[in-house]
Amino acid sequence: MARALVIAAPASGSGKTIVTLGLIRAFRRRGLKVAAAKVGPDYIDPRFHEAASGRPCFNLDCWAMAPEVIGGLLADLARDADLVIIEGVMGLFDGPQGASGSTADLAEALGLSVLLVIDARHQSQSVAALYHGFASYRPGLAVAGAMLTRVMSDRHAEHLALALGKVQLGSLRHDPALALPSRHLGLIQAQENQHLETLLETAASAVERFCDLDRIAALAGDVESAPWPQPALPPLGQRIAVADDRAFGFAYPHLLHHWRRAGAEILPFSPLADEPPDAKADAIFLPGGYPELHAARLAANRHFFDGLRAARGLVYGECGGFMVLGEALIDADGWSHAMAGLLPLTTSFAKRSLHLGYRQLEPMRGSPWTRTLRGHEFHYSTIAAEGRADRLFTARNAAGHPLPPMGLRRGRVMGSYAHVIAEAP
């Protein structure tokens, strides 16, 4: 079994993703088998981890997942690896209101040490107070070292090193070549970044030059073996056609992994390439993604839409997939594009409003699920028009406060803006 280490930060935007990618690739250069995981509901960072490691990356979410599911996923990652690097989410102690779910919660539950990534761009000696505050805030949590980012000069690096002393395990200089471009839902997707391999190699070289890899590796703790748990979510069918391209890239890898382990066959297809879902599939899954950026192209793809309409089994869409199951999608410029027309729904990216947060979902009559679900909502598009159809879920936020019912269902076709992560613990 492998050993594992958590990479966290005081706040989002501190550079923990580029540090994680650099460490993964640098340790691979040393001949280690490195796997990666991502804390929380992020569906973009894991694709970067996969590119750096050459292995699947799973989300680990202690608000949405039962402990045995987290332990099983981590054990699966560790089974053929030397090291598992787990990237945190937001700030170290940030999580759902009044509930477990932060990076600190996960690290403490797993008994793993934390390497704290600090953006040093606007501070010098004060970095020591920041580090020691985070290290002492929760006595049961092992914050075991610091990695600095955006160090501006040799003089700046000297001041920081004197302030932190032996807890500093490395630093990365400010370098535009290490910037990761982003858009409205986060980073530009890994499969769209034409310079990704160059960025990974550049990050690895910077880590090798400025970081103590031996001391960082020594922070990692043992991963406990775990029995195979029940799937986080039961498979939607025996043969599941899953949309997978730049417009539909937000399927959680742990779900597909669990469905395969449960005996389901996953049949990828590309709506952007005008591929229909496999006619032999008994379920179709349209994950979230960026259909609003490809609406005109999707609207012209007759084979894709004809395949959806001809399906005899379950058709399920999440977020972007839900939008495409509707009658029309209005793009950022206000142009309306015809979609599948399987649900009485028109969505708009011209009129934007941020919807963000964990969701506790109670499946309603006709849903393929019977137990309470945990999920996450993150989108800027809005519902411009909605016709008569059954609702899919009743919903609450992470604090337990009621929300309006979510989603639509018309016969075998259904969807919502929620990304379902797992059955509730």
Buried (B, 14 or more C-beta within 10 A) or exposed (E): BBBBBBBBBBEEEBBBBBBBBBBBBBBBBEEBBBBBBBBBBBBBBBBBBBBBBEBBBBBBBBBBBBBBBBBBBBBBBBEEBBBBBBBBBBBBBBBBEEBBBBBBBBBBBBEBBBBBBBBBBEBBEEBBEBBBEBBEEBEEBBBBBBBBBBBBEEEBBEBBBEBBEEBBBBBBBBBEEBEBEEEBBBBBBBEBBEEBEEBBBBBBBBBBEBBEBEBBBBBBBEBEEBEEBBBBBBBBBBBBBBBBBBBBBBBBBBBBBBBBBBEBBBBBBBBBEBBBBBEEBBBBBBBBBBBBBBBEBBBEBEEBBEBBEEBEBBBBBBBBBBBBBBBBBBBBEEEBBBBBBBBBBBBBBBBEEEBEBBBBBBBBEEBBBEEBBBBBBBBBBBBBEBEEBBBBBBBBBBEEEEBEBBBBBBEBBBBBBBBBBBBBB
